[in-house]
């Protein structure tokens, strides 16, 4: 079963110095953190912060091309997590109404969904696997205490816990 989620925050992981996007469901009770690349973080940040650039970036170009072809992003689904890699599908609706799925990195799919105002859905099994995997990662003491699971701690983090992504 898929849960609709939104971008809750875009931050920098203080341990790896890598960007991390946190998705949360409408209730705020379920979330998933996905570590992403710097370029994709920049693409997500520019859309979240409504920054207008002089020239189109890759995701803006892709949205424009889809529009010119009378197609649009219908939804994004993050459907698997294998060997520390998340998998997503970008669903495109063609002019004739047919919907086709395109394999995509979650970060690119999220950047496209934000631009298209399309839903982002995450499979519940992916959320469970991501939280289970996080339990095996040894983190610094302030973030994780012996008697508190990573899952429980992640649920209580504020949007600024990792430090906001700055353009």
Protein Blocks (a to p, Z undefined) as FASTA:
>chain_A
ZZddddfbdcddfklopacdddddfkomaccdddddfklmmmmmmmmnopacfbdcfklm
mmmmmmmnopacfbdcdfbdeehiacdddddddfkopacdddddfklmmmmmmmnopacd
ddfklmmmmmmmmmmpccdfklpcfklcfklmmmmpcfklnopadZZ
